[in-house]
Amino acid sequence: MPPPTLTARADSGQPAGWRWVMWGIPALLFLIAFLHRPAPGVIAKELMQAFGATGAIIGLLSATYYYGYAGLMVPAGVLIDLFGTRRVVAAGGAVMGLGTVAMGLASAQAMLFAGRLLVGLGASVTFVGALKIAATWFPASRFGTLSAVTASAGILGGVIGTAPLAGLVSVVGWRGAFWLIGLFTVACAVACFSAVRDHPEASEGSESGGPRFQAVLVGMRAVFANPHTWPPFMAFLFLSSASYNLMLWVVPYLRDIYGLSTTGAAVYATANPLASLVAGPLTGFVSDRIVRRRKLPYTVLTLAHFGLWIALVASLGVLPLAGLAALFLAMGLLGGAFVLTWPIGREVNPPHLGGIAVAVVNMGGFLGIALSQGPVGAVLDARWAGALAAGARVYPLAAYREAFAACAVLVLAAVLMSLLLRETRGENVYAELRRASRRDSSPQRRGGAEQG
């Protein structure tokens, strides 16, 4: 998410088409980064066949991406400040592409995991880089729109990482698909280094950020020390953990329980990310323009989302495919509540630390995904009855029921955590919170409490 230096500039005066090229290449790399998120679930069967992997191993492999991504999420802004968008995003794209190729070439699990980690590390700079270009190449009035469009490009990548990826795997195999994606990613990285410029005023612009490094560290300490940062951090952690575990295991579930092919299962799995394309912007619009609340819509939407998770668990193996697709679509629409955790995190922290606050809250979501995917895979393994299909594990209905029930518990935790959120009404309330904290800790208040 945007670091503190992502402030939009005035119109650059450059041709509109050239601006879109500047933004489009980093945005394309961000789309590819998102494509990798559901990929382990799509090729889970092939990975089990090739490496003898268990559900826990598939979960840990998927989580490895998020460990790398979360670890570099905040430093990504610092790197871009220090070395410039062009160099950092090109390097990130190259690392992501080489990691993808390494996964395609892997002959052992260690190389597979190393490649997946490289993909996550390289992906971590793409979103911030795309926003940085949007801020420096476009008029300030268009920055908000471009932020939403950039996020939508990522979600589109998640859609491509389901049915289209499954279709590609069916034609060239999973290794061939990863080689092609990896080489295309490296080509995009070369294009980024060759064509993208950090700002319109210089042909080789690279922004120096020497004094910014210490400023970012000081800002991070302030955000981490603010107790109001942690409720949105945890709310996003729990909600994202459930959503991304569904993304990981929905294709194996549809294949094992409904007997669908990988490609057919991936088609139904697209219902959730397709709904997310609409849900995020719509949720933000309703919060900003209609109800003018943050906490209330988050709590209501997440509670309804929890109800849909209960419906999913209760109807496992019973609901017809059309009904299941409708349920996935509804879950994607209500799951858009996660976008409200970012503005809450920003609005309870000092205004000049808004970028860092959003990055810290965003890190919570990816940390939750990284920590939860291995254990959810282990839940599946614990219920595995020994069935195999061409060397890949086939999990029974009871295994998926327990795994998805664990996800439902995570959503319930997000609901409970929402009760601790501060209602900001779309305004920065840091000064108000600080005054209230000072009143509560004043000597008179403490003395009165002691006498009472």
Sequence and secondary structure as in RCSB ss.txt:
>XXXX:A:sequence
MPPPTLTARADSGQPAGWRWVMWGIPALLFLIAFLHRPAPGVIAKELMQAFGATGAIIGLLSATYYYGYAGLMVP
AGVLIDLFGTRRVVAAGGAVMGLGTVAMGLASAQAMLFAGRLLVGLGASVTFVGALKIAATWFPASRFGTLSAVT
ASAGILGGVIGTAPLAGLVSVVGWRGAFWLIGLFTVACAVACFSAVRDHPEASEGSESGGPRFQAVLVGMRAVFA
NPHTWPPFMAFLFLSSASYNLMLWVVPYLRDIYGLSTTGAAVYATANPLASLVAGPLTGFVSDRIVRRRKLPYTV
LTLAHFGLWIALVASLGVLPLAGLAALFLAMGLLGGAFVLTWPIGREVNPPHLGGIAVAVVNMGGFLGIALSQGP
VGAVLDARWAGALAAGARVYPLAAYREAFAACAVLVLAAVLMSLLLRETRGENVYAELRRASRRDSSPQRRGGAE
QG
>XXXX:A:secstr
   TT    S   S HHHHHHHHHHHHHHHHHHHHTSSHHHHTHHHHHHHH   HHHHHHHHHHHHHHHHHHHHH
HHHHHHHH HHHHHHHHHHHHHHHHHHHHH SSHHHHHHHHHHHHHHHTTHHHHHHHHHHHHS GGGHHHHHHHH
HHHHHHHHHHTTHHHHHHHHHHHHHHHHHHHHHHHHHHHHHHHHH  S TT TT     HHHHHHHHHHHHHHHH
 GGGHHHHHHHHHHHHHHHHHHHHHHHHHHHHH   HHHHHHHHTHHHHHHHHHHHHHHHIIIIIS  SHHHHHH
HHHHHHHHHHHHHHTTTTS HHHHHHHHHHHHHHGGGGGGHHHHHHHTS GGGHHHHHHHHHHHHHHHHHHHHHH
HHHHHHHT  S EETTEE   HHHHHHHHHHHHHHHHHHHHHHTT    TTS  HHHHHHHHHHHTSHHHHHHHH
H 
